[in-house]
Amino acid sequence: MSTVSQTSASTSVPPVPHLLLAFAACAGPSWLTTLKAMPAAHTSHFAKLLQGMQLVATDTDDALSMSPPHERALARVHGLDVDGQRDGLIPWAAWEHEQRTQRAPDSETRAHSWAYVTPCHWLMGREHATLTDPDALALSEADSRALMAAMQVYFDADGIHLHYVAPQRWLAEGDVFRDLPTASLDRVLGRSVDPWLPAGSTGQTLRRLQNEMQMLLYTHPINDARTSQRQLPVNSIWFSGTGDLPAQGHRPAATPERQQLSAPRTLVDAALRDDWEAYAAAWAALDAREAKDWLSRQSAGEVVRLTLCGERSALTIESSPRSLRGRLAQFLKPKPLLGLLETL
């Protein structure tokens, strides 16, 4: 379970602009080399913005947690219970179902638990399988629905019902997901799947279903067609976002900045592809747009909030309302961004 601490500066405030950056820091030497090689101009607005801000919260776990820091931060914004849950049980799928149906579970009737199911391609190596980016499959809606229908027969035997949401994302409804931790896709993409598979006896059902789906997909006509067109086959699935939602009266309230949250994924997409040139370009684009806008608001006396997330920790910093320091931030000596990111 992550350790969260907040400073006295985190008092209740009206809705504020909140910029949340996942993968602002990454494991491995390529990230640090990239950041050190970036021209200062690529993050000049961030450097000035930091000068007028102070730390209000930290969240620390380790790089092997199934729920990464940016998902824990997003969950708190949306009023999902992170601190009282086991790792890997942020109920994203149940939350999305509630948002889509506008129906919250009441205290007397608990709905089934939910999970995301992602059709994907596992790259099979000599020693392990690597989960590749599902979006790279460019799976059509028709093919996705056909694959889901073929799989539903097998899921029925375990009391699981599949619901189509998008070509790369289905919702799965079933009691098996209630207390079953699963790893976020952002933890597994580009990595060996073995350490992240559902563990223990409770995960046995999902591991068996994955194996059954791999056998089903191996000879499926859709994959025959994809292979003939030199497209990667859909050869497995991934479960994530498991858990259930408590009744509305028994969960934290969504935080005020929910309505003004910005959580771009440009850094995530580049980092998970190991495309460090694109990663540096993403920082420059964020600096030119979001950071410039946040700096302008800060200089005008607004409270602005920034959450920087690595693979094990997250830091939330914000400016004080109508702070003279905040209004003068763009004229003060810039604060180095790299030093702060290295702590993540």
HUWO-V533238 format. One line per field, one symbol per residue. phi: phi as a letter, one per 20 degrees, with the letter a starting at -180 (. if undefined). psi: psi as a letter, one per 30 degrees, with the letter a starting at -180 (. if undefined). burial: 1 if it has 9 or more other ideal C-beta (glycine too) atoms within 8 Angstrom, else 0. Layout:
BEGIN
phi=???
psi=???
burial=???
END
This chain:
BEGIN
phi=.fddcceffeffcfgcfcdddflfccfnffffffffeffgffcffffffffdccfcacccccfdffdfgffffffffenefefedfgncfefffffgfffelcefefedefgecbecdfbdeeedfdbddeefgffflfffffffffffffggffgfdmddecfcbgdbddddrffefcdfcefgfedgmcffgfdfgemffeffffffgfffffffgdfgffgffffemdffedaccebmfpcefggfccffffgfgfceccfdfffgfffeldfffffffffffffdffffffffffenfecccddddeccbcdcbeeflfgfffegfdefgeffggffffe
psi=klkkkklffhlkllklkjkjjkhfklllfeeeeeeffkkfffgeeeeeeffgllkfkkjkblfgkfjleeeeeeeeeggkjefgllkghjieeeeeeeeefhjkklfejklllllkkjklkkjjaeflkkjljefffhkleeeeeeeeeefeeeeefghkkkkkelegklkkkkfffehjklkkefffkglkfefgkklaeffeeeeeeeeeeeeefegkeeeeeeefghkkljgalkklhlalkllefgllkklegefhkkikgeeeeeeffhifeeeeeeeeeeefdeeeeeeeeeffglkkkkkkkafflkkklllkkhkeeefgefflkkkkeeeeeff.
burial=01010010100000011111111111000110111001000111111111111111111010001111111111111111110010111111111111000000100000001111111111000000111101001010001111110111011101011110001111111101100111111111111010011100011111101101110110010111011000001111111111111010001000011101111001111111100101111111111001111110111011111111111111111111001011111001010010011001
END
